[in-house]
Amino acid sequence: MEKMFAIPHGDDVITIQLTVKEAIALGTGEKFPKASYIAASARSKVKRQVTDKLLSEGSVSYESLMH
């Protein structure tokens, strides 16, 4: 059985500025062998924005949602 939980402000909108390559890496899983940092950079930006949103509202941290 799946564990159900509520994500505070889960329907709010956040804005993240990504390069085209970062968006492709996140959206399609495309690999950029000579620039492997691209996907990591994009994930980092998303994680940072989600964390900022949750912490600004006095909610829970991103890491606590992943456990």
PyMOL Python script that loads the backbone (N, CA, C, O; Angstrom):
from pymol import cmd

cmd.read_pdbstr("""\
ATOM      1  N   MET A   1       0.844  -1.175   0.000  1.00  0.00           N
ATOM      2  CA  MET A   1       0.000   0.000   0.000  1.00  0.00           C
ATOM      3  C   MET A   1       0.893   1.243   0.000  1.00  0.00           C
ATOM      4  O   MET A   1       1.894   1.305   0.713  1.00  0.00           O
ATOM      5  N   GLU A   2       0.513   2.220  -0.806  1.00  0.00           N
ATOM      6  CA  GLU A   2       1.281   3.464  -0.855  1.00  0.00           C
ATOM      7  C   GLU A   2       1.037   4.314   0.375  1.00  0.00           C
ATOM      8  O   GLU A   2      -0.074   4.378   0.901  1.00  0.00           O
ATOM      9  N   LYS A   3       2.079   4.953   0.814  1.00  0.00           N
ATOM     10  CA  LYS A   3       1.986   5.871   1.941  1.00  0.00           C
ATOM     11  C   LYS A   3       1.526   7.221   1.404  1.00  0.00           C
ATOM     12  O   LYS A   3       2.186   7.795   0.538  1.00  0.00           O
ATOM     13  N   MET A   4       0.428   7.728   1.893  1.00  0.00           N
ATOM     14  CA  MET A   4      -0.124   8.997   1.424  1.00  0.00           C
ATOM     15  C   MET A   4       0.268  10.110   2.395  1.00  0.00           C
ATOM     16  O   MET A   4       0.217   9.930   3.612  1.00  0.00           O
ATOM     17  N   PHE A   5       0.655  11.249   1.853  1.00  0.00           N
ATOM     18  CA  PHE A   5       0.970  12.399   2.678  1.00  0.00           C
ATOM     19  C   PHE A   5       0.685  13.652   1.875  1.00  0.00           C
ATOM     20  O   PHE A   5       0.638  13.622   0.646  1.00  0.00           O
ATOM     21  N   ALA A   6       0.500  14.739   2.574  1.00  0.00           N
ATOM     22  CA  ALA A   6       0.222  16.014   1.920  1.00  0.00           C
ATOM     23  C   ALA A   6       1.507  16.827   1.825  1.00  0.00           C
ATOM     24  O   ALA A   6       2.298  16.877   2.766  1.00  0.00           O
ATOM     25  N   ILE A   7       1.697  17.453   0.690  1.00  0.00           N
ATOM     26  CA  ILE A   7       2.834  18.349   0.508  1.00  0.00           C
ATOM     27  C   ILE A   7       2.311  19.767   0.682  1.00  0.00           C
ATOM     28  O   ILE A   7       1.488  20.225  -0.111  1.00  0.00           O
ATOM     29  N   PRO A   8       2.775  20.461   1.702  1.00  0.00           N
ATOM     30  CA  PRO A   8       2.299  21.828   1.921  1.00  0.00           C
ATOM     31  C   PRO A   8       2.540  22.694   0.686  1.00  0.00           C
ATOM     32  O   PRO A   8       3.638  22.695   0.128  1.00  0.00           O
ATOM     33  N   HIS A   9       1.529  23.419   0.270  1.00  0.00           N
ATOM     34  CA  HIS A   9       1.607  24.306  -0.893  1.00  0.00           C
ATOM     35  C   HIS A   9       1.960  23.533  -2.165  1.00  0.00           C
ATOM     36  O   HIS A   9       2.586  24.079  -3.074  1.00  0.00           O
ATOM     37  N   GLY A  10       1.561  22.278  -2.225  1.00  0.00           N
ATOM     38  CA  GLY A  10       1.896  21.410  -3.338  1.00  0.00           C
ATOM     39  C   GLY A  10       1.349  21.857  -4.676  1.00  0.00           C
ATOM     40  O   GLY A  10       1.864  21.444  -5.715  1.00  0.00           O
ATOM     41  N   ASP A  11       0.321  22.686  -4.680  1.00  0.00           N
ATOM     42  CA  ASP A  11      -0.255  23.163  -5.936  1.00  0.00           C
ATOM     43  C   ASP A  11       0.226  24.558  -6.307  1.00  0.00           C
ATOM     44  O   ASP A  11      -0.186  25.105  -7.330  1.00  0.00           O
ATOM     45  N   ASP A  12       1.094  25.137  -5.483  1.00  0.00           N
ATOM     46  CA  ASP A  12       1.658  26.453  -5.809  1.00  0.00           C
ATOM     47  C   ASP A  12       2.586  26.337  -7.017  1.00  0.00           C
ATOM     48  O   ASP A  12       3.091  25.257  -7.324  1.00  0.00           O
ATOM     49  N   VAL A  13       2.798  27.437  -7.680  1.00  0.00           N
ATOM     50  CA  VAL A  13       3.669  27.479  -8.855  1.00  0.00           C
ATOM     51  C   VAL A  13       5.011  28.091  -8.479  1.00  0.00           C
ATOM     52  O   VAL A  13       5.071  29.091  -7.763  1.00  0.00           O
ATOM     53  N   ILE A  14       6.096  27.476  -8.974  1.00  0.00           N
ATOM     54  CA  ILE A  14       7.423  28.056  -8.812  1.00  0.00           C
ATOM     55  C   ILE A  14       8.003  28.277 -10.205  1.00  0.00           C
ATOM     56  O   ILE A  14       7.619  27.605 -11.162  1.00  0.00           O
ATOM     57  N   THR A  15       8.917  29.212 -10.305  1.00  0.00           N
ATOM     58  CA  THR A  15       9.563  29.508 -11.578  1.00  0.00           C
ATOM     59  C   THR A  15      11.047  29.191 -11.450  1.00  0.00           C
ATOM     60  O   THR A  15      11.712  29.627 -10.511  1.00  0.00           O
ATOM     61  N   ILE A  16      11.553  28.422 -12.412  1.00  0.00           N
ATOM     62  CA  ILE A  16      12.952  28.028 -12.418  1.00  0.00           C
ATOM     63  C   ILE A  16      13.535  28.383 -13.769  1.00  0.00           C
ATOM     64  O   ILE A  16      12.970  28.028 -14.803  1.00  0.00           O
ATOM     65  N   GLN A  17      14.651  29.074 -13.770  1.00  0.00           N
ATOM     66  CA  GLN A  17      15.302  29.449 -15.009  1.00  0.00           C
ATOM     67  C   GLN A  17      16.344  28.392 -15.367  1.00  0.00           C
ATOM     68  O   GLN A  17      17.338  28.220 -14.662  1.00  0.00           O
ATOM     69  N   LEU A  18      16.098  27.678 -16.488  1.00  0.00           N
ATOM     70  CA  LEU A  18      17.000  26.637 -16.963  1.00  0.00           C
ATOM     71  C   LEU A  18      17.496  26.996 -18.356  1.00  0.00           C
ATOM     72  O   LEU A  18      16.815  27.691 -19.110  1.00  0.00           O
ATOM     73  N   THR A  19      18.691  26.515 -18.690  1.00  0.00           N
ATOM     74  CA  THR A  19      19.145  26.635 -20.070  1.00  0.00           C
ATOM     75  C   THR A  19      18.373  25.614 -20.901  1.00  0.00           C
ATOM     76  O   THR A  19      17.738  24.713 -20.354  1.00  0.00           O
ATOM     77  N   VAL A  20      18.429  25.757 -22.204  1.00  0.00           N
ATOM     78  CA  VAL A  20      17.757  24.791 -23.082  1.00  0.00           C
ATOM     79  C   VAL A  20      18.330  23.393 -22.845  1.00  0.00           C
ATOM     80  O   VAL A  20      17.579  22.419 -22.784  1.00  0.00           O
ATOM     81  N   LYS A  21      19.634  23.291 -22.712  1.00  0.00           N
ATOM     82  CA  LYS A  21      20.259  21.990 -22.462  1.00  0.00           C
ATOM     83  C   LYS A  21      19.799  21.395 -21.137  1.00  0.00           C
ATOM     84  O   LYS A  21      19.547  20.193 -21.057  1.00  0.00           O
ATOM     85  N   GLU A  22      19.688  22.213 -20.102  1.00  0.00           N
ATOM     86  CA  GLU A  22      19.219  21.724 -18.798  1.00  0.00           C
ATOM     87  C   GLU A  22      17.782  21.220 -18.904  1.00  0.00           C
ATOM     88  O   GLU A  22      17.443  20.180 -18.340  1.00  0.00           O
ATOM     89  N   ALA A  23      16.947  21.949 -19.619  1.00  0.00           N
ATOM     90  CA  ALA A  23      15.549  21.535 -19.794  1.00  0.00           C
ATOM     91  C   ALA A  23      15.469  20.210 -20.554  1.00  0.00           C
ATOM     92  O   ALA A  23      14.675  19.336 -20.205  1.00  0.00           O
ATOM     93  N   ILE A  24      16.285  20.068 -21.579  1.00  0.00           N
ATOM     94  CA  ILE A  24      16.309  18.812 -22.339  1.00  0.00           C
ATOM     95  C   ILE A  24      16.777  17.667 -21.447  1.00  0.00           C
ATOM     96  O   ILE A  24      16.198  16.581 -21.473  1.00  0.00           O
ATOM     97  N   ALA A  25      17.816  17.906 -20.665  1.00  0.00           N
ATOM     98  CA  ALA A  25      18.342  16.867 -19.773  1.00  0.00           C
ATOM     99  C   ALA A  25      17.288  16.424 -18.759  1.00  0.00           C
ATOM    100  O   ALA A  25      17.150  15.230 -18.497  1.00  0.00           O
ATOM    101  N   LEU A  26      16.547  17.368 -18.191  1.00  0.00           N
ATOM    102  CA  LEU A  26      15.507  17.024 -17.213  1.00  0.00           C
ATOM    103  C   LEU A  26      14.279  16.423 -17.869  1.00  0.00           C
ATOM    104  O   LEU A  26      13.737  15.424 -17.397  1.00  0.00           O
ATOM    105  N   GLY A  27      13.844  17.036 -18.959  1.00  0.00           N
ATOM    106  CA  GLY A  27      12.584  16.633 -19.583  1.00  0.00           C
ATOM    107  C   GLY A  27      12.642  15.337 -20.356  1.00  0.00           C
ATOM    108  O   GLY A  27      11.662  14.594 -20.395  1.00  0.00           O
ATOM    109  N   THR A  28      13.789  15.052 -20.978  1.00  0.00           N
ATOM    110  CA  THR A  28      13.877  13.865 -21.832  1.00  0.00           C
ATOM    111  C   THR A  28      14.877  12.836 -21.338  1.00  0.00           C
ATOM    112  O   THR A  28      14.874  11.694 -21.799  1.00  0.00           O
ATOM    113  N   GLY A  29      15.727  13.228 -20.410  1.00  0.00           N
ATOM    114  CA  GLY A  29      16.760  12.321 -19.928  1.00  0.00           C
ATOM    115  C   GLY A  29      17.951  12.242 -20.864  1.00  0.00           C
ATOM    116  O   GLY A  29      18.826  11.391 -20.702  1.00  0.00           O
ATOM    117  N   GLU A  30      17.979  13.131 -21.843  1.00  0.00           N
ATOM    118  CA  GLU A  30      19.102  13.158 -22.796  1.00  0.00           C
ATOM    119  C   GLU A  30      20.420  13.345 -22.056  1.00  0.00           C
ATOM    120  O   GLU A  30      20.507  14.120 -21.103  1.00  0.00           O
ATOM    121  N   LYS A  31      21.438  12.628 -22.502  1.00  0.00           N
ATOM    122  CA  LYS A  31      22.759  12.714 -21.886  1.00  0.00           C
ATOM    123  C   LYS A  31      23.649  13.618 -22.729  1.00  0.00           C
ATOM    124  O   LYS A  31      23.564  13.613 -23.957  1.00  0.00           O
ATOM    125  N   PHE A  32      24.497  14.389 -22.071  1.00  0.00           N
ATOM    126  CA  PHE A  32      25.487  15.228 -22.725  1.00  0.00           C
ATOM    127  C   PHE A  32      26.853  14.751 -22.225  1.00  0.00           C
ATOM    128  O   PHE A  32      27.374  15.278 -21.242  1.00  0.00           O
ATOM    129  N   PRO A  33      27.432  13.754 -22.900  1.00  0.00           N
ATOM    130  CA  PRO A  33      28.660  13.115 -22.409  1.00  0.00           C
ATOM    131  C   PRO A  33      29.817  14.079 -22.131  1.00  0.00           C
ATOM    132  O   PRO A  33      30.566  13.879 -21.175  1.00  0.00           O
ATOM    133  N   LYS A  34      29.970  15.104 -22.941  1.00  0.00           N
ATOM    134  CA  LYS A  34      31.090  16.023 -22.736  1.00  0.00           C
ATOM    135  C   LYS A  34      30.770  17.114 -21.720  1.00  0.00           C
ATOM    136  O   LYS A  34      31.630  17.925 -21.377  1.00  0.00           O
ATOM    137  N   ALA A  35      29.537  17.128 -21.246  1.00  0.00           N
ATOM    138  CA  ALA A  35      29.122  18.123 -20.246  1.00  0.00           C
ATOM    139  C   ALA A  35      28.152  17.451 -19.274  1.00  0.00           C
ATOM    140  O   ALA A  35      26.980  17.818 -19.193  1.00  0.00           O
ATOM    141  N   SER A  36      28.655  16.476 -18.551  1.00  0.00           N
ATOM    142  CA  SER A  36      27.799  15.691 -17.653  1.00  0.00           C
ATOM    143  C   SER A  36      27.219  16.514 -16.505  1.00  0.00           C
ATOM    144  O   SER A  36      26.280  16.075 -15.840  1.00  0.00           O
ATOM    145  N   TYR A  37      27.763  17.686 -16.273  1.00  0.00           N
ATOM    146  CA  TYR A  37      27.281  18.548 -15.198  1.00  0.00           C
ATOM    147  C   TYR A  37      25.915  19.165 -15.503  1.00  0.00           C
ATOM    148  O   TYR A  37      25.267  19.686 -14.595  1.00  0.00           O
ATOM    149  N   ILE A  38      25.468  19.119 -16.743  1.00  0.00           N
ATOM    150  CA  ILE A  38      24.237  19.806 -17.140  1.00  0.00           C
ATOM    151  C   ILE A  38      23.031  19.283 -16.381  1.00  0.00           C
ATOM    152  O   ILE A  38      22.273  20.073 -15.819  1.00  0.00           O
ATOM    153  N   ALA A  39      22.834  17.973 -16.352  1.00  0.00           N
ATOM    154  CA  ALA A  39      21.683  17.402 -15.641  1.00  0.00           C
ATOM    155  C   ALA A  39      21.789  17.673 -14.150  1.00  0.00           C
ATOM    156  O   ALA A  39      20.789  17.985 -13.504  1.00  0.00           O
ATOM    157  N   ALA A  40      22.984  17.558 -13.600  1.00  0.00           N
ATOM    158  CA  ALA A  40      23.178  17.817 -12.174  1.00  0.00           C
ATOM    159  C   ALA A  40      22.859  19.269 -11.840  1.00  0.00           C
ATOM    160  O   ALA A  40      22.260  19.555 -10.803  1.00  0.00           O
ATOM    161  N   SER A  41      23.254  20.173 -12.709  1.00  0.00           N
ATOM    162  CA  SER A  41      22.973  21.595 -12.505  1.00  0.00           C
ATOM    163  C   SER A  41      21.471  21.852 -12.517  1.00  0.00           C
ATOM    164  O   SER A  41      20.954  22.598 -11.685  1.00  0.00           O
ATOM    165  N   ALA A  42      20.778  21.235 -13.459  1.00  0.00           N
ATOM    166  CA  ALA A  42      19.326  21.416 -13.555  1.00  0.00           C
ATOM    167  C   ALA A  42      18.627  20.869 -12.315  1.00  0.00           C
ATOM    168  O   ALA A  42      17.749  21.527 -11.757  1.00  0.00           O
ATOM    169  N   ARG A  43      19.010  19.671 -11.881  1.00  0.00           N
ATOM    170  CA  ARG A  43      18.414  19.088 -10.666  1.00  0.00           C
ATOM    171  C   ARG A  43      18.675  19.965  -9.461  1.00  0.00           C
ATOM    172  O   ARG A  43      17.802  20.140  -8.611  1.00  0.00           O
ATOM    173  N   SER A  44      19.871  20.515  -9.385  1.00  0.00           N
ATOM    174  CA  SER A  44      20.227  21.400  -8.280  1.00  0.00           C
ATOM    175  C   SER A  44      19.348  22.645  -8.257  1.00  0.00           C
ATOM    176  O   SER A  44      18.903  23.073  -7.192  1.00  0.00           O
ATOM    177  N   LYS A  45      19.098  23.223  -9.417  1.00  0.00           N
ATOM    178  CA  LYS A  45      18.238  24.410  -9.494  1.00  0.00           C
ATOM    179  C   LYS A  45      16.819  24.095  -9.051  1.00  0.00           C
ATOM    180  O   LYS A  45      16.203  24.876  -8.326  1.00  0.00           O
ATOM    181  N   VAL A  46      16.298  22.950  -9.485  1.00  0.00           N
ATOM    182  CA  VAL A  46      14.944  22.554  -9.093  1.00  0.00           C
ATOM    183  C   VAL A  46      14.890  22.326  -7.583  1.00  0.00           C
ATOM    184  O   VAL A  46      13.988  22.817  -6.905  1.00  0.00           O
ATOM    185  N   LYS A  47      15.855  21.581  -7.070  1.00  0.00           N
ATOM    186  CA  LYS A  47      15.883  21.290  -5.628  1.00  0.00           C
ATOM    187  C   LYS A  47      15.967  22.576  -4.812  1.00  0.00           C
ATOM    188  O   LYS A  47      15.282  22.721  -3.800  1.00  0.00           O
ATOM    189  N   ARG A  48      16.816  23.517  -5.261  1.00  0.00           N
ATOM    190  CA  ARG A  48      16.979  24.788  -4.554  1.00  0.00           C
ATOM    191  C   ARG A  48      15.659  25.571  -4.517  1.00  0.00           C
ATOM    192  O   ARG A  48      15.277  26.100  -3.473  1.00  0.00           O
ATOM    193  N   GLN A  49      14.973  25.639  -5.649  1.00  0.00           N
ATOM    194  CA  GLN A  49      13.716  26.390  -5.698  1.00  0.00           C
ATOM    195  C   GLN A  49      12.637  25.748  -4.828  1.00  0.00           C
ATOM    196  O   GLN A  49      11.897  26.443  -4.132  1.00  0.00           O
ATOM    197  N   VAL A  50      12.553  24.421  -4.872  1.00  0.00           N
ATOM    198  CA  VAL A  50      11.560  23.729  -4.044  1.00  0.00           C
ATOM    199  C   VAL A  50      11.868  23.950  -2.570  1.00  0.00           C
ATOM    200  O   VAL A  50      10.970  24.249  -1.783  1.00  0.00           O
ATOM    201  N   THR A  51      13.119  23.807  -2.198  1.00  0.00           N
ATOM    202  CA  THR A  51      13.525  24.021  -0.808  1.00  0.00           C
ATOM    203  C   THR A  51      13.227  25.453  -0.371  1.00  0.00           C
ATOM    204  O   THR A  51      12.686  25.677   0.712  1.00  0.00           O
ATOM    205  N   ASP A  52      13.583  26.421  -1.219  1.00  0.00           N
ATOM    206  CA  ASP A  52      13.313  27.822  -0.899  1.00  0.00           C
ATOM    207  C   ASP A  52      11.830  28.059  -0.701  1.00  0.00           C
ATOM    208  O   ASP A  52      11.437  28.770   0.223  1.00  0.00           O
ATOM    209  N   LYS A  53      11.003  27.477  -1.550  1.00  0.00           N
ATOM    210  CA  LYS A  53       9.548  27.650  -1.451  1.00  0.00           C
ATOM    211  C   LYS A  53       9.033  27.056  -0.144  1.00  0.00           C
ATOM    212  O   LYS A  53       8.260  27.692   0.572  1.00  0.00           O
ATOM    213  N   LEU A  54       9.461  25.844   0.160  1.00  0.00           N
ATOM    214  CA  LEU A  54       8.979  25.189   1.375  1.00  0.00           C
ATOM    215  C   LEU A  54       9.470  25.891   2.629  1.00  0.00           C
ATOM    216  O   LEU A  54       8.719  26.043   3.592  1.00  0.00           O
ATOM    217  N   LEU A  55      10.724  26.317   2.624  1.00  0.00           N
ATOM    218  CA  LEU A  55      11.269  26.983   3.805  1.00  0.00           C
ATOM    219  C   LEU A  55      10.714  28.390   3.982  1.00  0.00           C
ATOM    220  O   LEU A  55      10.558  28.853   5.112  1.00  0.00           O
ATOM    221  N   SER A  56      10.415  29.076   2.883  1.00  0.00           N
ATOM    222  CA  SER A  56       9.872  30.425   2.989  1.00  0.00           C
ATOM    223  C   SER A  56       8.480  30.422   3.606  1.00  0.00           C
ATOM    224  O   SER A  56       8.044  31.415   4.189  1.00  0.00           O
ATOM    225  N   GLU A  57       7.804  29.317   3.474  1.00  0.00           N
ATOM    226  CA  GLU A  57       6.464  29.194   4.047  1.00  0.00           C
ATOM    227  C   GLU A  57       6.513  28.578   5.447  1.00  0.00           C
ATOM    228  O   GLU A  57       5.474  28.379   6.078  1.00  0.00           O
ATOM    229  N   GLY A  58       7.710  28.281   5.927  1.00  0.00           N
ATOM    230  CA  GLY A  58       7.832  27.660   7.249  1.00  0.00           C
ATOM    231  C   GLY A  58       7.363  26.222   7.253  1.00  0.00           C
ATOM    232  O   GLY A  58       6.944  25.696   8.284  1.00  0.00           O
ATOM    233  N   SER A  59       7.437  25.586   6.088  1.00  0.00           N
ATOM    234  CA  SER A  59       6.971  24.209   5.956  1.00  0.00           C
ATOM    235  C   SER A  59       8.117  23.239   6.184  1.00  0.00           C
ATOM    236  O   SER A  59       9.051  23.533   6.930  1.00  0.00           O
ATOM    237  N   VAL A  60       8.043  22.090   5.545  1.00  0.00           N
ATOM    238  CA  VAL A  60       9.045  21.051   5.713  1.00  0.00           C
ATOM    239  C   VAL A  60      10.149  21.192   4.682  1.00  0.00           C
ATOM    240  O   VAL A  60       9.993  21.903   3.689  1.00  0.00           O
ATOM    241  N   SER A  61      11.272  20.509   4.920  1.00  0.00           N
ATOM    242  CA  SER A  61      12.380  20.561   3.972  1.00  0.00           C
ATOM    243  C   SER A  61      12.174  19.555   2.854  1.00  0.00           C
ATOM    244  O   SER A  61      11.435  18.584   3.007  1.00  0.00           O
ATOM    245  N   TYR A  62      12.833  19.795   1.729  1.00  0.00           N
ATOM    246  CA  TYR A  62      12.788  18.897   0.584  1.00  0.00           C
ATOM    247  C   TYR A  62      13.264  17.502   0.986  1.00  0.00           C
ATOM    248  O   TYR A  62      12.652  16.503   0.607  1.00  0.00           O
ATOM    249  N   GLU A  63      14.347  17.432   1.747  1.00  0.00           N
ATOM    250  CA  GLU A  63      14.904  16.150   2.132  1.00  0.00           C
ATOM    251  C   GLU A  63      13.915  15.324   2.951  1.00  0.00           C
ATOM    252  O   GLU A  63      13.870  14.103   2.803  1.00  0.00           O
ATOM    253  N   SER A  64      13.133  15.955   3.797  1.00  0.00           N
ATOM    254  CA  SER A  64      12.190  15.185   4.620  1.00  0.00           C
ATOM    255  C   SER A  64      11.082  14.573   3.777  1.00  0.00           C
ATOM    256  O   SER A  64      10.474  13.584   4.185  1.00  0.00           O
ATOM    257  N   LEU A  65      10.808  15.145   2.605  1.00  0.00           N
ATOM    258  CA  LEU A  65       9.783  14.588   1.722  1.00  0.00           C
ATOM    259  C   LEU A  65      10.282  13.346   0.992  1.00  0.00           C
ATOM    260  O   LEU A  65       9.480  12.524   0.549  1.00  0.00           O
ATOM    261  N   MET A  66      11.585  13.205   0.865  1.00  0.00           N
ATOM    262  CA  MET A  66      12.168  12.108   0.106  1.00  0.00           C
ATOM    263  C   MET A  66      12.395  10.851   0.944  1.00  0.00           C
ATOM    264  O   MET A  66      12.804   9.826   0.397  1.00  0.00           O
ATOM    265  N   HIS A  67      12.146  10.896   2.233  1.00  0.00           N
ATOM    266  CA  HIS A  67      12.395   9.718   3.076  1.00  0.00           C
ATOM    267  C   HIS A  67      11.138   9.017   3.433  1.00  0.00           C
ATOM    268  O   HIS A  67      11.172   8.008   4.137  1.00  0.00           O
TER     269      HIS A  67
END
""", "prot")
cmd.dss("prot")
cmd.show_as("cartoon", "prot")
cmd.util.cbc("prot")
cmd.orient("prot")
